[in-house]
């Protein structure tokens, strides 16, 4: 009966973490909105327009010349204009409804056009509620834009990405050696838009936390059981914080890596059967944290705008994101196939697959290989469940698929290490 006690303890720890983090999310956004000036932020954005850093177009390119898997400025312009020009609103309405300027009309077809034109006219006002996400970017963007230009914010974004990726690289090196660390960085550069992402703050924050949280759990599971209550609560909390920053960009990236690290560590000291549980427990915990924190925003927003309107909006969006028009006309696994169409990524994945095959010859090693690769089911399940959203935003879905190259490489290195020990 010990396992029942452990899971009850884990559930209580997760509940406490959820309540505490949701309260923290609300408090941080309220504090930031209360202490920062819309006038100052709009002046910074106006400067960005004049210097060409912010434009009405949706294109964004890396200063290094990288143009693969571009992320447009659509979401960034929404983020930059969130809660601007509405200081007359009640503070909790600004926090819980997170409005942005309306852009869906016949003359202004994108948030960037609205932002640039209304900044010039002095008429920028966030009035259209966008309450389905936490929009945690506000606790970063508003203070940063209060003290520096948007160009310098992009530099800070790059530093944040470098620091978080550095932490993950060190964790991988400690666990899989220098080859694993170098391979991780190379594959991320070759198979994702990590060179472009500092120019889009919202994506940079999502990437940075994914790297940092994966690094944290990689270190934690080296000395703690993956199914221990503290581990489950820690991973659950990471899922909650991910929901605070993520706008459904690529949530599977972090939990897939976390599940892999948990299984790899479990195989060093437990049976294969126990390793399955070691991978499943943090995966379930992460998505539970992500989903419950996200639902927490819905509940709080409903307290302001009303349950009827809120439920109608949420149900409609869920139906559209999963089975919208694009998904209806697409066959099963079409999204998965689209995610594999990036030639560089496929080439890297093939090299990694060949590499791992050379090490998985005995039956026991084949079982270990299969277990280490099981987390790769997570990105496929995610994008197939949200098929319409994935088809509309293929670059977002494809980002997690770089792990189809990273994880086989790290698995091969793990097997080689185990073979040397034995």
Secondary structure, DSSP 8 states (H G I E B T S, - for coil): -HHHHHHHHHHHHHHHHHHHHHHHHHHHHHHHHHHS-HHHHHHHHHHHHHTTSS-SS-----TT---TT---SHHHHHHHHTT-S-TTS-HHHHHHH--B----SSS--SHHHHHHHHHHHT-----B--TTS--TTHHHHHHHHHHS-HHHHHHHHHHHHHHHHHHHHHHHHHHHHHHHHHHHHHHHHHHS-TTTGGGSHHHHHHHHHHHHHHHHHHHHHHHS-TTSHHHHHHHHHHHHHHHHH-SSS-THHHHHHHHHHHHHHHHHHS-HHHHHHHHHHHHHHHHHHHHHHHHHHHHHHHHHH-HHHHHHHHHHHHHHHHHSHHHHTS-TTHHHHHHT--HHHHHHHHHHHHHHHTT--SHHHHHHHHHHHGGGHHHHHHHHHTHHHHHHTHHHHHHGGGHHHHHHHHHHHHHHHHHHH-
